[in-house]
């Protein structure tokens, strides 16, 4: 019996418990009413859904991630107990899917993340056998390589990359415990390290990264019910923080970060009924907002964000395997005003060692129409690989003319370890606001060392 069959049996058992008290007809009406209530719910109009080219192979319990601007979807299975090694890549510019070299280990319920242009696929299941396997795909050679296995086998995990390292959280062992485990893999040493356990043990959570922190939402608890819990892990302090819970408790939902906010979509409820729900969490206010639901209700999909657009591929809707690809495009605010910045003023080629314990000075340059020291809201500044990294250490109290044009510039310093730079990066991004709330953005060349 597969994991899905076990879950389905559990759901049917729960349903039978209800039907011992009320008739199946009444239960059907109650469930239908809930669906109608959800469909009639008011949603914030903050984006639109679109349907794209379907995957070449329908499947659920897939893993996925982004390399460059392409979506990679790997592994998975059907609800009849089959396991797949299939790897497909989707190119948003052409709306075309392509098969690639299959993964050495066919499996479902694995997790994936991209590090330095390679796809890392970890854990998963060949029911009833959980896996500790870690395999890495290199798009430049279309080949796979086996790496050091996880310390313990587990499936239905969450994973994400932070600062060039792979973080793997939660999961469970068939006929065994639901896990609170957090482990990190370092590709430079091919080793695993155990970290502070998650406060809430769970499997099949939705996972993403915002400003160098690991966000873990929802999942199935050790008691067999979906949870609404949101917990955030800070790698710098090796600590967890509990945040505002999701409005909708669910398992096998998927998440992605866009513009510093966490988007969580789909999943299933305790009865195995798929959700179309889309909710977004804003870390700045610790609040959730319900957005327009996904056209196709489903869980167990692959999801990721590409250039500010949320992609959701495959999954299961009930017992049906899907090849569906749908995208959600959030409404964006007015584009930021471009500002000129100088990373490490007076230094070229702006060499940065991501593992340095020091700070990176960044100058925001003034112009004849823009006085940086007086017009920039210093507390709003973020800087790093994407520009969303909360890495500000301090700003110099007075202006400094760093480029000799006679105008005072604003020089601020950012903690290197929090900037998220990775090998291969060539650009640093600064974001912030003026004192009147107008967004600003600047970029400058960087060279990451050592190679």
C-alpha positions as CSV (number, residue, x, y, z in Angstrom):
1,X,0.0,0.0,0.0
2,X,1.5,3.4,-1.0
3,X,1.6,6.5,1.1
4,X,-1.3,8.0,-0.8
5,X,-3.3,4.8,-0.3
6,X,-2.6,5.0,3.4
7,X,-3.7,8.6,3.5
8,X,-6.8,7.8,1.5
9,X,-7.7,4.9,3.8
10,X,-7.3,7.3,6.8
11,X,-9.6,9.9,5.1
12,X,-12.2,7.2,4.3
13,X,-12.0,6.0,7.9
14,X,-12.7,9.6,9.1
15,X,-15.6,9.9,6.7
16,X,-17.1,6.6,7.9
17,X,-16.9,7.9,11.5
18,X,-18.9,10.9,10.4
19,X,-21.4,8.8,8.4
20,X,-22.1,6.7,11.4
21,X,-23.8,9.8,12.8
22,X,-25.2,11.4,9.7
23,X,-26.1,10.1,6.3
24,X,-23.8,10.2,3.4
25,X,-26.3,12.5,1.6
26,X,-26.1,15.0,4.4
27,X,-22.3,14.8,4.5
28,X,-22.2,15.5,0.7
29,X,-24.4,18.5,1.2
30,X,-22.1,19.8,4.0
31,X,-19.0,19.4,1.8
32,X,-20.7,21.0,-1.2
33,X,-21.8,23.9,1.0
34,X,-18.2,24.3,2.1
35,X,-17.0,24.4,-1.5
36,X,-19.7,27.0,-2.4
37,X,-18.7,29.1,0.7
38,X,-15.1,29.0,-0.4
39,X,-15.9,29.9,-4.0
40,X,-18.1,32.8,-2.9
41,X,-15.4,34.2,-0.5
42,X,-14.1,37.6,-1.3
43,X,-10.5,37.7,-2.4
44,X,-8.1,40.5,-2.7
45,X,-7.6,41.4,-6.3
46,X,-3.8,41.3,-6.3
47,X,-3.0,39.2,-9.4
48,X,-4.3,37.0,-12.2
49,X,-4.0,33.3,-13.1
50,X,-3.1,31.9,-16.6
51,X,-2.8,28.4,-18.1
52,X,0.4,27.4,-19.9
53,X,1.6,24.4,-21.9
54,X,1.0,21.1,-19.9
55,X,3.9,18.9,-18.8
56,X,4.9,16.1,-21.1
57,X,4.0,13.6,-18.3
58,X,1.2,13.8,-15.8
59,X,2.3,13.0,-12.2
60,X,2.1,14.1,-8.6
61,X,4.4,14.2,-5.5
62,X,7.0,15.8,-7.8
63,X,9.9,18.0,-6.8
64,X,10.9,21.2,-8.6
65,X,13.1,24.2,-8.7
66,X,14.5,27.0,-10.8
67,X,17.8,27.2,-12.6
68,X,18.3,30.4,-14.5
69,X,14.9,31.3,-15.8
70,X,13.7,27.7,-16.4
71,X,11.5,25.4,-14.2
72,X,12.8,21.9,-13.6
73,X,10.3,19.2,-12.5
74,X,11.6,15.8,-11.4
75,X,10.4,12.4,-10.0
76,X,7.0,11.8,-8.6
77,X,4.4,9.1,-9.2
78,X,0.8,8.2,-9.7
79,X,-1.8,7.2,-7.2
80,X,-1.6,3.6,-8.3
81,X,1.8,3.2,-6.7
82,X,4.2,3.9,-9.6
83,X,7.4,5.9,-9.1
84,X,9.1,8.0,-11.8
85,X,12.6,9.2,-12.5
86,X,11.4,11.6,-15.2
87,X,13.1,15.1,-15.5
88,X,11.4,17.8,-17.5
89,X,12.4,21.5,-18.0
90,X,10.0,24.3,-18.9
91,X,11.2,27.4,-20.8
92,X,8.8,30.3,-20.1
93,X,10.1,32.3,-23.1
94,X,9.0,29.5,-25.6
95,X,6.2,27.9,-23.5
96,X,7.8,24.5,-24.2
97,X,8.6,21.5,-22.1
98,X,11.6,19.2,-22.8
99,X,12.6,15.8,-21.4
100,X,16.1,15.6,-19.9
101,X,18.3,12.8,-18.6
102,X,16.2,10.8,-16.1
103,X,17.2,10.8,-12.4
104,X,19.2,7.6,-11.4
105,X,16.7,6.9,-8.5
106,X,13.0,6.8,-9.3
107,X,11.1,8.2,-6.4
108,X,8.2,10.3,-5.2
109,X,7.8,12.8,-2.3
110,X,11.4,14.0,-2.7
111,X,12.5,17.7,-2.4
112,X,14.6,19.8,-4.7
113,X,16.6,23.1,-4.7
114,X,19.1,24.7,-7.0
115,X,22.6,25.7,-5.9
116,X,25.1,27.3,-8.2
117,X,23.3,26.3,-11.3
118,X,22.7,22.6,-10.4
119,X,19.6,20.8,-9.2
120,X,19.8,18.9,-5.9
121,X,17.2,16.2,-5.3
122,X,17.1,14.7,-1.8
123,X,15.1,12.0,0.1
124,X,11.7,10.8,-1.0
125,X,10.1,7.4,-1.1
126,X,9.8,4.1,-3.0
127,X,7.0,2.9,-0.7
128,X,7.5,1.4,1.8
129,X,11.1,2.4,1.7
130,X,12.1,6.0,2.6
131,X,15.3,7.2,1.0
132,X,18.4,9.1,2.2
133,X,19.6,9.6,-1.4
134,X,21.0,12.9,-2.7
135,X,21.5,13.2,-6.5
136,X,22.7,16.3,-8.4
137,X,21.8,17.3,-11.9
138,X,24.1,19.5,-14.0
139,X,22.3,21.2,-16.9
140,X,25.5,22.0,-18.7
141,X,26.3,18.3,-19.2
142,X,22.8,16.8,-18.8
143,X,24.2,14.3,-16.3
144,X,23.5,13.2,-12.7
145,X,26.0,12.7,-9.8
146,X,25.4,10.9,-6.5
147,X,26.5,12.8,-3.3
148,X,26.7,12.1,0.4
149,X,23.4,10.7,1.6
150,X,21.3,12.3,4.4
151,X,22.2,11.0,7.9
152,X,18.8,9.3,8.0
153,X,16.3,8.3,5.3
154,X,13.0,10.3,5.2
155,X,10.3,11.2,2.7
156,X,7.7,14.0,2.3
157,X,10.3,16.6,3.3
158,X,10.8,20.3,2.5
159,X,14.0,21.7,1.1
160,X,15.5,25.1,0.1
161,X,18.8,26.6,-0.7
162,X,20.3,29.4,1.5
163,X,23.7,30.9,0.8
164,X,24.9,27.9,-1.2
165,X,23.8,25.2,1.2
166,X,20.8,22.8,1.1
167,X,18.4,22.9,4.1
168,X,16.1,19.9,4.5
169,X,13.3,20.0,7.0
170,X,10.6,17.7,8.5
171,X,9.3,14.6,6.8
172,X,8.4,11.2,8.1
173,X,9.4,7.5,8.1
174,X,6.8,5.0,6.9
175,X,5.3,3.2,9.9
176,X,7.5,5.5,12.0
177,X,7.5,9.0,13.5
178,X,6.7,12.4,11.9
179,X,9.9,14.4,12.1
180,X,11.0,17.8,13.3
181,X,14.5,17.3,11.9
182,X,16.5,20.1,10.2
183,X,19.7,19.2,8.5
184,X,22.0,21.2,6.1
185,X,24.2,19.9,3.3
186,X,27.3,21.8,2.3
187,X,28.3,21.1,-1.3
188,X,31.8,22.4,-0.8
189,X,32.6,19.6,1.7
190,X,30.0,17.0,0.7
191,X,28.9,16.8,4.4
192,X,25.7,17.0,6.4
193,X,25.1,18.8,9.7
194,X,22.2,18.6,12.2
195,X,20.7,21.9,13.2
196,X,18.0,23.1,15.7
197,X,14.9,21.0,15.3
198,X,11.6,22.6,14.0
199,X,9.2,23.4,16.8
200,X,6.3,21.5,15.1
201,X,7.0,18.1,13.7
202,X,5.3,17.6,10.3
203,X,5.6,16.3,6.8
204,X,4.8,17.7,3.3
205,X,5.1,21.3,4.4
206,X,5.3,24.3,2.0
207,X,8.9,25.7,2.1
208,X,10.6,28.8,0.7
209,X,13.2,31.4,1.6
210,X,12.8,35.2,2.2
211,X,15.8,37.4,3.1
212,X,18.0,34.4,4.0
213,X,15.5,32.8,6.3
214,X,13.7,29.4,5.9
215,X,9.9,29.7,5.9
216,X,7.9,26.4,6.7
217,X,4.1,26.5,6.3
218,X,1.5,23.9,6.9
219,X,2.0,20.2,6.5
220,X,0.6,17.1,8.2
221,X,1.1,16.8,12.0
222,X,2.2,13.8,14.0
223,X,-1.5,13.5,15.0
224,X,-2.6,12.9,11.4
225,X,-4.2,16.3,10.8
226,X,-3.1,19.2,8.5
227,X,-1.7,22.3,10.4
228,X,-1.8,26.0,9.7
229,X,1.5,26.6,11.5
230,X,4.1,29.0,10.1
231,X,7.6,28.8,11.5
232,X,10.8,30.6,10.4
233,X,14.4,29.5,10.8
234,X,17.3,31.9,10.9
235,X,20.6,30.2,9.9
236,X,22.6,33.0,11.4
237,X,21.3,32.3,15.0
238,X,20.2,28.7,14.5
239,X,16.8,29.5,16.0
240,X,13.2,29.2,15.1
241,X,10.4,31.8,15.4
242,X,6.6,31.1,15.3
243,X,4.7,33.5,13.1
244,X,1.0,34.1,12.3
245,X,-0.7,30.9,11.2
246,X,-2.1,30.4,7.7
247,X,-5.8,31.0,7.4
248,X,-6.1,27.5,5.8
249,X,-4.6,24.4,7.4
250,X,-3.4,22.1,4.7
251,X,-0.9,19.4,3.7
252,X,1.1,19.1,0.4
253,X,0.7,22.8,-0.4
254,X,3.5,24.6,-2.3
255,X,5.2,27.9,-1.7
256,X,7.4,30.5,-3.4
257,X,8.7,33.9,-2.4
258,X,8.0,37.0,-4.6
259,X,9.0,40.5,-3.7
260,X,9.6,39.6,-0.1
261,X,6.3,37.9,0.5
262,X,5.4,34.2,0.9
263,X,2.8,32.7,-1.5
264,X,1.2,29.4,-0.5
265,X,-1.1,27.5,-2.9
266,X,-3.1,24.3,-3.1
267,X,-2.7,21.3,-0.9
268,X,-5.3,19.0,0.7
269,X,-7.5,19.0,3.7
270,X,-7.9,16.2,6.3
271,X,-10.4,14.4,4.0
272,X,-8.0,14.4,1.0
273,X,-10.0,17.0,-0.8
274,X,-7.7,19.3,-2.9
275,X,-7.5,23.0,-2.3
276,X,-7.3,25.8,-4.9
277,X,-6.6,28.3,-2.1
278,X,-3.9,30.9,-2.6
279,X,-2.8,32.9,0.4
280,X,0.1,35.3,0.8
281,X,2.1,36.2,3.9
282,X,3.7,39.6,4.5
283,X,6.7,39.3,7.0
284,X,6.6,43.1,7.4
285,X,3.1,43.0,9.0
286,X,3.0,39.3,10.1
287,X,-0.4,39.0,8.3
288,X,-2.0,36.8,5.7
289,X,-4.2,37.7,2.7
290,X,-6.4,35.4,0.6
291,X,-5.9,35.9,-3.1
292,X,-7.7,34.6,-6.2
293,X,-7.8,30.8,-6.1
294,X,-5.9,28.6,-8.5
295,X,-8.0,27.4,-11.5
296,X,-7.2,23.7,-10.8
297,X,-7.5,22.5,-7.2
298,X,-4.6,20.2,-6.3
299,X,-1.9,19.2,-4.0
300,X,1.5,17.5,-4.3
301,X,2.6,19.8,-7.2
302,X,5.9,21.5,-8.0
303,X,6.1,25.2,-7.6
304,X,8.6,28.1,-7.9
305,X,8.8,31.7,-8.8
306,X,10.4,33.0,-12.0
307,X,10.9,36.7,-12.6
308,X,8.1,37.6,-10.1
309,X,5.6,35.0,-11.5
310,X,4.4,32.0,-9.5
311,X,4.5,28.7,-11.5
312,X,2.6,25.6,-10.3
313,X,3.1,22.3,-12.3
314,X,1.6,18.8,-12.0
315,X,0.2,17.4,-8.8
316,X,-2.7,15.3,-7.8
317,X,-6.4,16.2,-7.7
318,X,-8.1,13.4,-5.8
319,X,-6.8,10.2,-7.5
320,X,-6.0,12.0,-10.8
321,X,-2.5,12.8,-11.8
322,X,-2.1,16.2,-13.5
323,X,0.1,17.6,-16.2
324,X,-1.3,21.1,-15.7
325,X,0.9,24.2,-15.5
326,X,-0.7,27.4,-14.2
327,X,0.9,30.7,-13.4
328,X,-0.1,33.5,-11.0
329,X,1.2,37.0,-11.7
330,X,0.9,39.4,-8.7
331,X,-0.1,43.0,-9.2
332,X,3.1,45.0,-9.0
333,X,3.6,48.4,-7.6
334,X,5.0,51.3,-9.6
335,X,8.6,50.5,-10.7
336,X,11.3,51.8,-8.4
337,X,13.3,54.9,-9.2
338,X,16.8,53.9,-10.4
339,X,19.7,55.2,-8.3
340,X,23.4,54.9,-8.9
341,X,25.3,52.9,-6.3
342,X,29.0,52.2,-5.8
343,X,29.8,48.9,-4.0
344,X,33.0,49.2,-2.0
345,X,33.8,52.7,-3.2
346,X,37.3,53.2,-4.6
347,X,37.7,49.4,-5.0
348,X,37.5,47.4,-8.2
349,X,36.5,44.7,-9.2
350,X,34.4,44.9,-6.0
351,X,35.6,41.5,-4.7
352,X,33.3,39.9,-2.1
353,X,33.9,36.7,-0.1
354,X,30.4,35.5,1.0
355,X,31.9,33.8,4.1
356,X,33.5,37.0,5.4
357,X,32.5,38.1,8.9
358,X,32.8,41.8,7.9
359,X,30.7,44.4,6.3
360,X,30.3,45.7,2.7
361,X,30.2,49.4,2.2
362,X,27.8,50.7,-0.4
363,X,27.5,54.3,-1.5
364,X,24.2,55.7,-2.8
365,X,25.4,58.5,-5.1
366,X,23.7,61.9,-5.1
367,X,23.0,63.9,-8.2
368,X,21.9,67.5,-9.0
369,X,18.2,66.4,-8.4
370,X,18.7,63.8,-5.7
371,X,20.3,64.3,-2.3
372,X,20.9,60.8,-1.0
373,X,21.8,61.6,2.6
374,X,18.6,63.6,3.2
375,X,16.2,61.9,0.8
376,X,16.8,58.1,1.5
377,X,15.0,56.3,4.4
378,X,18.0,54.6,5.8
379,X,16.0,52.1,7.8
380,X,14.4,50.8,4.6
381,X,17.6,49.7,2.9
382,X,18.2,46.1,1.9
383,X,21.2,44.8,-0.1
384,X,22.6,41.6,-1.5
385,X,22.1,39.0,-4.2
386,X,18.5,39.9,-5.0
387,X,18.2,43.2,-3.1
388,X,15.7,41.8,-0.6
389,X,18.3,40.6,1.9
390,X,17.9,42.3,5.3
391,X,21.6,42.9,5.8
392,X,21.9,46.5,6.9
393,X,24.5,47.0,9.7
394,X,24.6,50.9,9.8
395,X,24.8,54.0,7.7
396,X,27.4,56.7,8.2
397,X,25.8,59.6,10.1
398,X,27.1,62.2,7.7
399,X,27.5,62.3,3.9
400,X,30.7,61.6,2.1
401,X,31.8,62.6,-1.5
402,X,33.0,59.2,-2.7
403,X,33.2,60.1,-6.4
404,X,34.7,63.6,-6.3
405,X,31.8,65.4,-7.9
406,X,31.3,67.8,-5.0
407,X,28.1,66.2,-3.8
408,X,27.7,64.3,-0.5
409,X,26.8,60.7,-1.0
410,X,25.2,58.3,1.5
411,X,27.4,55.4,2.6
412,X,25.9,52.4,4.3
413,X,27.4,49.1,5.5
414,X,25.8,45.7,5.1
415,X,26.7,42.4,6.8
416,X,28.4,40.2,4.3
417,X,27.0,36.9,5.7
418,X,23.4,38.1,5.3
419,X,23.8,39.3,1.7
420,X,23.3,35.8,0.2
421,X,25.9,36.1,-2.5
422,X,26.8,32.9,-4.3
423,X,29.7,31.9,-6.6
424,X,28.9,33.0,-10.1
425,X,27.0,36.2,-9.1
426,X,28.1,39.3,-10.9
427,X,25.7,41.9,-9.6
428,X,24.8,43.3,-6.2
429,X,21.3,44.9,-5.8
430,X,20.3,47.6,-3.3
431,X,16.6,48.4,-2.6
432,X,14.9,50.9,-0.3
433,X,12.6,53.9,-0.2
434,X,12.8,57.6,-0.1
435,X,11.5,59.5,2.9
436,X,8.2,59.9,1.1
437,X,7.9,56.2,0.4
438,X,9.0,56.1,-3.2
439,X,10.9,52.8,-3.9
440,X,14.5,53.0,-5.2
441,X,16.8,50.4,-6.7
442,X,20.4,50.4,-7.7
443,X,22.9,47.8,-9.0
444,X,26.6,47.5,-9.3
445,X,29.1,44.8,-10.5
446,X,30.6,42.4,-8.0
447,X,33.2,39.6,-8.2
448,X,32.7,36.6,-5.8
449,X,35.9,35.2,-4.4
450,X,37.3,32.6,-3.8
451,X,36.1,30.5,-6.8
